[in-house]
Amino acid sequence: MALTVVWSPAMPLKFAKSCNSTATRPTLWGAVRDLIAGLEPKDFDVATNATPEQIRPLFRRARIIGRRFKLVHVVFGREIIETSTFRAVDTEAQQTDAHGRILHDNQYGELIDDANRRDFTLNALYYDPSTEEVIDYHQGVTDLKNRVVRIIGDPAVRYREDPVRMLRAVRFAAKLGGTIEPNTHAPLQTLSPLIANVPESRLFDELLKLLSCGHAMDCLRQLRAENLHQHMLPFLENSLDSSEELDFLEMALARTDSRVRAGRSVSPSFLFATLLWKPVLGEWEKLIAAGNPPVQSLVDASDIVINHQAKTLAIQRRFQTDMREIWFMQTRFERVNNRAIWRMIEQPRFRAAVDFMQLRAEAKEVDSVLAQWWMDLADAGSDETRSTMITERTTPRSEKTTRRRRVRTKRPAAKTATHKASAPE
C-alpha cells in the first residue's frame, strides 16, 4: 500500500535519511495510524535495527532514555523524534513481576519481530521512506478502516505484560469513534485491577492522553464501564450518576475537546481542576453549612478531595498548586475590592481562573454578568482599558459598608469607698 506523505515539517524523513548510514531499514511508525485515519499526527516515531548506542552518535542532540526498554530521543528543532530499536519476540531474558508485567526487556530483533511485539494491529504499521510503502503484517490497515481496535496475540497475556494497554484500547476506540474487538474486549473488566501495578508517573501520563485525545467524555464513560476508573479517578463512580455533576463534566470536557481539535494546548492543571471541582464544591458546602468561614472552608474542602484522589493516583504537586489557585480565586471574584484587582491580574493563573468562572456561570453557579465582566477584563488589550473598567465597576456590597459612627455611652458612676465598705456580705 502506498502512502502519500503530506505532513510538514519533514523532520522524520530527514532523520531516517541520516540514520540510514548505520541502520539498514529505518521506518516511521508513530504517525502512520493517524495519517491513514485522516487525522493530524501529534508526533512521529522511528523504528530501526540500529541499537541506541549506534543511533546516538549520529546526532548532535540525542540522548538514551528508558529502563524497561531503551529509546533514543533525538531533538530536531522544536521536535523530539522518539527512536526505538526493533524488539525481539518473547525471550527468557525478559524480566516480569508476579502479575506478568514486563519489567526489563532490551532484546533486539528484526522488523517482523517488532511488529509481532506491538500492542494493537493498528499500531503495527510502518512506513518505509525509501520505498514510500506501508508495511503491514497484521491487517492493521483493514482494522483501521473498519475502526476496530484488535490486540495482537492473546489478550490476557498482552494485558498482563503491560496493563496500560487496556487504557490504550479505550483511548483508540474513542479517538477513532470505533469499537474494541470482542476478544480484545473480553478480559478488560476481569484484569482491570492490574492497573494498580503500573507506576504512578506512567499511569498519570496515560490519563492525560485519555483526557486530551479530543474525546475525553467518551473515554471517561468507557473507563467506568470497564471498571478501569477505580485506580485512576475513583470519584467518577458518583459523578457520572449525578445529572448535575455529569452536565458540568460534559460541558467542561467539550471545551477541552474543542481546543484539542483546533490544535491548541490543554493545561493539565485546568483539566484536573474541572474534574475535581464538583467533589470540592460538595465538601465546601458541607463545611459552610457546619458554620465554618467560607474561605477556610474552600481550603479545607480542596485538601479533602485532593488527599482522597492521592490515595488512588496522586496528582503532581505542581499541578495541585495551580488547581488550588484556580479554585481559591473563585471566592475573590465576587467580593474583591477595586484596589486588589490589579494584584489578581498579575497572578499566573488569573486567566485560567477566569475561564473556570465562565464554566461555573454556564452551570449557573455564579452570576453570568459578573463572569462576563471578568472575561472582558482579562481580554482587555491595555492597562488603560482595564483601569477604566475597574473605575466604572459596581462596587461589591461587602465593600460599600459605611463606617459606623461610634456612639459614646456614659460610664457608670464609680462606687465610693464608703459605699463599698457599707456593703455587707
LUMVO-706804 format. One record per residue (C-alpha): residue in one letter; x, y, z. Coordinates in steps of 0.02 Angstrom, whole numbers, plus 50000, padded with zeros to 5 digits. Layout:
["a"; [X; Y; Z]]
...
END
This chain:
["m"; [50000; 50000; 50000]]
["a"; [50070; 50171; 49953]]
["l"; [50050; 50316; 50072]]
["t"; [50062; 50496; 50018]]
["v"; [50163; 50593; 50147]]
["v"; [50080; 50761; 50171]]
["w"; [50140; 50821; 50339]]
["s"; [50259; 50964; 50373]]
["p"; [50394; 50985; 50430]]
["a"; [50482; 50835; 50354]]
["m"; [50596; 50807; 50503]]
["p"; [50560; 50620; 50521]]
["l"; [50609; 50590; 50339]]
["k"; [50770; 50689; 50361]]
["f"; [50801; 50589; 50518]]
["a"; [50776; 50425; 50426]]
["k"; [50900; 50476; 50292]]
["s"; [51028; 50525; 50423]]
["c"; [51000; 50360; 50512]]
["n"; [51024; 50262; 50351]]
["s"; [51213; 50261; 50366]]
["t"; [51201; 50138; 50510]]
["a"; [51026; 50065; 50503]]
["t"; [50986; 49958; 50353]]
["r"; [50799; 49989; 50368]]
["p"; [50739; 50144; 50462]]
["t"; [50549; 50156; 50461]]
["l"; [50420; 50278; 50527]]
["w"; [50281; 50204; 50631]]
["g"; [50214; 50328; 50760]]
["a"; [50112; 50432; 50638]]
["v"; [50056; 50302; 50510]]
["r"; [49895; 50259; 50604]]
["d"; [49837; 50440; 50611]]
["l"; [49886; 50478; 50431]]
["i"; [49786; 50330; 50364]]
["a"; [49638; 50377; 50476]]
["g"; [49641; 50555; 50408]]
["l"; [49697; 50630; 50574]]
["e"; [49839; 50752; 50601]]
["p"; [49983; 50661; 50689]]
["k"; [50042; 50734; 50853]]
["d"; [50215; 50657; 50842]]
["f"; [50324; 50549; 50732]]
["d"; [50419; 50396; 50793]]
["v"; [50556; 50300; 50706]]
["a"; [50594; 50114; 50720]]
["t"; [50760; 50043; 50659]]
["n"; [50875; 49894; 50678]]
["a"; [51014; 50008; 50741]]
["t"; [51043; 49997; 50928]]
["p"; [51027; 50151; 51041]]
["e"; [51216; 50156; 51058]]
["q"; [51233; 50163; 50867]]
["i"; [51099; 50297; 50845]]
["r"; [51155; 50424; 50974]]
["p"; [51324; 50471; 50894]]
["l"; [51237; 50512; 50730]]
["f"; [51152; 50665; 50801]]
["r"; [51216; 50814; 50896]]
["r"; [51064; 50823; 51012]]
["a"; [51016; 50647; 51061]]
["r"; [51005; 50551; 51223]]
["i"; [50962; 50373; 51276]]
["i"; [50816; 50356; 51396]]
["g"; [50714; 50216; 51474]]
["r"; [50748; 50068; 51587]]
["r"; [50610; 49948; 51538]]
["f"; [50654; 49971; 51355]]
["k"; [50789; 50089; 51293]]
["l"; [50741; 50228; 51173]]
["v"; [50834; 50374; 51095]]
["h"; [50761; 50550; 51097]]
["v"; [50830; 50649; 50950]]
["v"; [50796; 50836; 50951]]
["f"; [50758; 50913; 50780]]
["g"; [50722; 51097; 50806]]
["r"; [50571; 51101; 50921]]
["e"; [50525; 50921; 50884]]
["i"; [50580; 50765; 50977]]
["i"; [50592; 50608; 50870]]
["e"; [50573; 50453; 50978]]
["t"; [50679; 50314; 50906]]
["s"; [50664; 50132; 50955]]
["t"; [50761; 49978; 50902]]
["f"; [50663; 49832; 50829]]
["r"; [50612; 49723; 50976]]
["a"; [50635; 49535; 50981]]
["v"; [50500; 49406; 51008]]
["d"; [50469; 49346; 51186]]
["t"; [50628; 49278; 51262]]
["e"; [50678; 49203; 51428]]
["a"; [50785; 49358; 51458]]
["q"; [50628; 49461; 51492]]
["q"; [50602; 49507; 51673]]
["t"; [50422; 49505; 51734]]
["d"; [50336; 49535; 51900]]
["a"; [50217; 49415; 51989]]
["h"; [50072; 49476; 51880]]
["g"; [50162; 49452; 51714]]
["r"; [50206; 49637; 51685]]
["i"; [50369; 49655; 51588]]
["l"; [50497; 49749; 51694]]
["h"; [50652; 49740; 51584]]
["d"; [50667; 49698; 51400]]
["n"; [50809; 49760; 51292]]
["q"; [50819; 49612; 51172]]
["y"; [50827; 49669; 50991]]
["g"; [50762; 49584; 50835]]
["e"; [50701; 49614; 50657]]
["l"; [50557; 49716; 50587]]
["i"; [50434; 49570; 50585]]
["d"; [50480; 49529; 50766]]
["d"; [50447; 49710; 50812]]
["a"; [50278; 49704; 50727]]
["n"; [50230; 49549; 50825]]
["r"; [50276; 49637; 50987]]
["r"; [50165; 49790; 50954]]
["d"; [50006; 49801; 51057]]
["f"; [49869; 49826; 50926]]
["t"; [49857; 49790; 50741]]
["l"; [49828; 49974; 50702]]
["n"; [49992; 50015; 50789]]
["a"; [50093; 49883; 50695]]
["l"; [50101; 49989; 50538]]
["y"; [50266; 50052; 50467]]
["y"; [50309; 50175; 50330]]
["d"; [50469; 50145; 50233]]
["p"; [50528; 50316; 50166]]
["s"; [50645; 50235; 50040]]
["t"; [50504; 50143; 49950]]
["e"; [50359; 50253; 50008]]
["e"; [50262; 50098; 50057]]
["v"; [50162; 50050; 50212]]
["i"; [50218; 49885; 50288]]
["d"; [50075; 49790; 50370]]
["y"; [50099; 49616; 50444]]
["h"; [49936; 49605; 50544]]
["q"; [49799; 49676; 50432]]
["g"; [49807; 49837; 50532]]
["v"; [49752; 49944; 50384]]
["t"; [49592; 49842; 50368]]
["d"; [49556; 49858; 50554]]
["l"; [49593; 50044; 50547]]
["k"; [49473; 50072; 50402]]
["n"; [49340; 49972; 50495]]
["r"; [49381; 50068; 50656]]
["v"; [49413; 49909; 50753]]
["v"; [49539; 49900; 50896]]
["r"; [49614; 49725; 50895]]
["i"; [49757; 49665; 51005]]
["i"; [49900; 49561; 50934]]
["g"; [49914; 49392; 51020]]
["d"; [49823; 49326; 51173]]
["p"; [49731; 49473; 51253]]
["a"; [49751; 49415; 51433]]
["v"; [49938; 49385; 51412]]
["r"; [49966; 49551; 51324]]
["y"; [49869; 49648; 51456]]
["r"; [49968; 49563; 51594]]
["e"; [50130; 49610; 51506]]
["d"; [50078; 49792; 51509]]
["p"; [49911; 49840; 51592]]
["v"; [49919; 50012; 51512]]
["r"; [49865; 49926; 51352]]
["m"; [49689; 49917; 51424]]
["l"; [49686; 50106; 51437]]
["r"; [49757; 50124; 51262]]
["a"; [49619; 50011; 51193]]
["v"; [49490; 50128; 51268]]
["r"; [49578; 50284; 51201]]
["f"; [49599; 50218; 51023]]
["a"; [49418; 50162; 51015]]
["a"; [49358; 50333; 51074]]
["k"; [49476; 50429; 50961]]
["l"; [49427; 50330; 50806]]
["g"; [49243; 50325; 50851]]
["g"; [49257; 50137; 50836]]
["t"; [49240; 49978; 50937]]
["i"; [49351; 49859; 51032]]
["e"; [49355; 49686; 50950]]
["p"; [49259; 49559; 51059]]
["n"; [49409; 49450; 51107]]
["t"; [49511; 49606; 51143]]
["h"; [49370; 49675; 51249]]
["a"; [49327; 49517; 51347]]
["p"; [49464; 49520; 51482]]
["l"; [49456; 49708; 51520]]
["q"; [49344; 49704; 51674]]
["t"; [49424; 49547; 51745]]
["l"; [49601; 49615; 51728]]
["s"; [49561; 49797; 51773]]
["p"; [49640; 49779; 51949]]
["l"; [49810; 49758; 51864]]
["i"; [49807; 49946; 51833]]
["a"; [49858; 49965; 52016]]
["n"; [50028; 49886; 51974]]
["v"; [50076; 50020; 51848]]
["p"; [50198; 50154; 51909]]
["e"; [50105; 50315; 51953]]
["s"; [50205; 50426; 51836]]
["r"; [50165; 50316; 51685]]
["l"; [49983; 50300; 51736]]
["f"; [49968; 50488; 51755]]
["d"; [50041; 50516; 51581]]
["e"; [49918; 50392; 51507]]
["l"; [49773; 50477; 51596]]
["l"; [49824; 50644; 51519]]
["k"; [49823; 50563; 51348]]
["l"; [49647; 50498; 51379]]
["l"; [49587; 50671; 51431]]
["s"; [49672; 50762; 51287]]
["c"; [49634; 50645; 51142]]
["g"; [49486; 50750; 51084]]
["h"; [49355; 50629; 51151]]
["a"; [49378; 50646; 51339]]
["m"; [49199; 50612; 51393]]
["d"; [49187; 50454; 51288]]
["c"; [49348; 50393; 51370]]
["l"; [49283; 50426; 51545]]
["r"; [49121; 50333; 51511]]
["q"; [49215; 50186; 51440]]
["l"; [49338; 50184; 51585]]
["r"; [49194; 50170; 51706]]
["a"; [49104; 50040; 51601]]
["e"; [49259; 49929; 51606]]
["n"; [49292; 49966; 51790]]
["l"; [49460; 50043; 51743]]
["h"; [49423; 50206; 51834]]
["q"; [49441; 50133; 52009]]
["h"; [49630; 50150; 52010]]
["m"; [49635; 50318; 51922]]
["l"; [49481; 50427; 51953]]
["p"; [49376; 50349; 52091]]
["f"; [49257; 50498; 52101]]
["l"; [49187; 50451; 51930]]
["e"; [49083; 50318; 52019]]
["n"; [48969; 50456; 52084]]
["s"; [49000; 50595; 51959]]
["l"; [48931; 50500; 51810]]
["d"; [48774; 50455; 51907]]
["s"; [48736; 50634; 51961]]
["s"; [48649; 50735; 51824]]
["e"; [48720; 50898; 51893]]
["e"; [48899; 50835; 51900]]
["l"; [48882; 50747; 51733]]
["d"; [48819; 50906; 51649]]
["f"; [48968; 51003; 51716]]
["l"; [49093; 50872; 51659]]
["e"; [49015; 50861; 51486]]
["m"; [49018; 51049; 51467]]
["a"; [49197; 51068; 51529]]
["l"; [49268; 50924; 51429]]
["a"; [49176; 50978; 51271]]
["r"; [49276; 51140; 51281]]
["t"; [49436; 51040; 51307]]
["d"; [49397; 50933; 51155]]
["s"; [49367; 51089; 51050]]
["r"; [49538; 51156; 51098]]
["v"; [49621; 50990; 51055]]
["r"; [49536; 50982; 50885]]
["a"; [49587; 51161; 50849]]
["g"; [49768; 51116; 50885]]
["r"; [49776; 51221; 51044]]
["s"; [49864; 51168; 51203]]
["v"; [49772; 51097; 51354]]
["s"; [49826; 51134; 51533]]
["p"; [49832; 50979; 51645]]
["s"; [49801; 51092; 51796]]
["f"; [49642; 51161; 51720]]
["l"; [49585; 50986; 51668]]
["f"; [49601; 50917; 51844]]
["a"; [49527; 51075; 51919]]
["t"; [49369; 51043; 51818]]
["l"; [49367; 50855; 51850]]
["l"; [49376; 50876; 52039]]
["w"; [49276; 51036; 52057]]
["k"; [49107; 50959; 52096]]
["p"; [49176; 50848; 52236]]
["v"; [49265; 51003; 52305]]
["l"; [49105; 51105; 52291]]
["g"; [49008; 50971; 52385]]
["e"; [49134; 50968; 52528]]
["w"; [49141; 51158; 52530]]
["e"; [48953; 51174; 52550]]
["k"; [48953; 51046; 52692]]
["l"; [49087; 51142; 52787]]
["i"; [48996; 51308; 52766]]
["a"; [48833; 51229; 52824]]
["a"; [48926; 51172; 52980]]
["g"; [48962; 51354; 53021]]
["n"; [49141; 51369; 52956]]
["p"; [49207; 51527; 52868]]
["p"; [49186; 51516; 52677]]
["v"; [49367; 51548; 52627]]
["q"; [49441; 51425; 52751]]
["s"; [49306; 51300; 52706]]
["l"; [49361; 51303; 52524]]
["v"; [49541; 51273; 52577]]
["d"; [49489; 51126; 52685]]
["a"; [49374; 51056; 52550]]
["s"; [49517; 51061; 52425]]
["d"; [49629; 50966; 52545]]
["i"; [49497; 50833; 52575]]
["v"; [49467; 50797; 52390]]
["i"; [49650; 50805; 52333]]
["n"; [49704; 50692; 52476]]
["h"; [49566; 50569; 52433]]
["q"; [49620; 50569; 52250]]
["a"; [49802; 50543; 52303]]
["k"; [49757; 50377; 52386]]
["t"; [49722; 50309; 52211]]
["l"; [49828; 50414; 52093]]
["a"; [49921; 50566; 52155]]
["i"; [49915; 50723; 52050]]
["q"; [50087; 50801; 52030]]
["r"; [50120; 50938; 52158]]
["r"; [50147; 51075; 52030]]
["f"; [49975; 51040; 51957]]
["q"; [49898; 51035; 52131]]
["t"; [49965; 51210; 52165]]
["d"; [49889; 51278; 52004]]
["m"; [49722; 51192; 52039]]
["r"; [49711; 51271; 52211]]
["e"; [49749; 51444; 52139]]
["i"; [49610; 51423; 52012]]
["w"; [49487; 51367; 52146]]
["f"; [49535; 51494; 52280]]
["m"; [49520; 51639; 52158]]
["q"; [49335; 51598; 52133]]
["t"; [49287; 51671; 52302]]
["r"; [49387; 51830; 52268]]
["f"; [49297; 51866; 52104]]
["e"; [49135; 51900; 52197]]
["r"; [49200; 52010; 52338]]
["v"; [49368; 52084; 52292]]
["n"; [49390; 52272; 52310]]
["n"; [49447; 52377; 52163]]
["r"; [49623; 52406; 52228]]
["a"; [49656; 52218; 52242]]
["i"; [49601; 52181; 52063]]
["w"; [49771; 52234; 51994]]
["r"; [49857; 52109; 52107]]
["m"; [49739; 51973; 52045]]
["i"; [49778; 52014; 51863]]
["e"; [49963; 51985; 51897]]
["q"; [49931; 51808; 51962]]
["p"; [49997; 51674; 51841]]
["r"; [49832; 51577; 51846]]
["f"; [49719; 51730; 51829]]
["r"; [49663; 51690; 51651]]
["a"; [49635; 51507; 51692]]
["a"; [49532; 51557; 51844]]
["v"; [49427; 51674; 51735]]
["d"; [49397; 51534; 51609]]
["f"; [49348; 51422; 51754]]
["m"; [49224; 51554; 51814]]
["q"; [49146; 51553; 51640]]
["l"; [49113; 51366; 51661]]
["r"; [49034; 51397; 51830]]
["a"; [48925; 51534; 51757]]
["e"; [48866; 51418; 51619]]
["a"; [48825; 51292; 51755]]
["k"; [48727; 51431; 51845]]
["e"; [48841; 51427; 51998]]
["v"; [48885; 51612; 51983]]
["d"; [48808; 51766; 51902]]
["s"; [48840; 51765; 51714]]
["v"; [48851; 51956; 51706]]
["l"; [48989; 51956; 51836]]
["a"; [49081; 51816; 51746]]
["q"; [49072; 51911; 51581]]
["w"; [49143; 52068; 51664]]
["w"; [49295; 51971; 51722]]
["m"; [49315; 51893; 51550]]
["d"; [49308; 52065; 51468]]
["l"; [49439; 52125; 51592]]
["a"; [49553; 51977; 51551]]
["d"; [49531; 52010; 51364]]
["a"; [49562; 52198; 51378]]
["g"; [49706; 52248; 51267]]
["s"; [49785; 52379; 51377]]
["d"; [49804; 52433; 51558]]
["e"; [49714; 52595; 51514]]
["t"; [49559; 52498; 51462]]
["r"; [49570; 52392; 51619]]
["s"; [49588; 52547; 51727]]
["t"; [49430; 52622; 51652]]
["m"; [49334; 52460; 51679]]
["i"; [49389; 52447; 51860]]
["t"; [49347; 52630; 51895]]
["e"; [49172; 52609; 51823]]
["r"; [49146; 52443; 51909]]
["t"; [48999; 52424; 52026]]
["t"; [49072; 52404; 52198]]
["p"; [49025; 52242; 52287]]
["r"; [48910; 52258; 52436]]
["s"; [49043; 52200; 52556]]
["e"; [49147; 52350; 52503]]
["k"; [49005; 52476; 52519]]
["t"; [48988; 52458; 52705]]
["t"; [49000; 52630; 52782]]
["r"; [49097; 52663; 52938]]
["r"; [48978; 52667; 53084]]
["r"; [48983; 52815; 53197]]
["r"; [49042; 52769; 53368]]
["v"; [48911; 52801; 53499]]
["r"; [48980; 52864; 53661]]
["t"; [48899; 52798; 53815]]
["k"; [48913; 52868; 53988]]
["r"; [49016; 52769; 54107]]
["p"; [48927; 52714; 54265]]
["a"; [48974; 52820; 54416]]
["a"; [49117; 52746; 54513]]
["k"; [49068; 52670; 54678]]
["t"; [49138; 52763; 54827]]
["a"; [49243; 52682; 54958]]
["t"; [49112; 52716; 55092]]
["h"; [48982; 52629; 54984]]
["k"; [49097; 52477; 54963]]
["a"; [49131; 52472; 55147]]
["s"; [48948; 52482; 55195]]
["a"; [48904; 52339; 55084]]
["p"; [48875; 52191; 55199]]
["e"; [48922; 52016; 55145]]
END
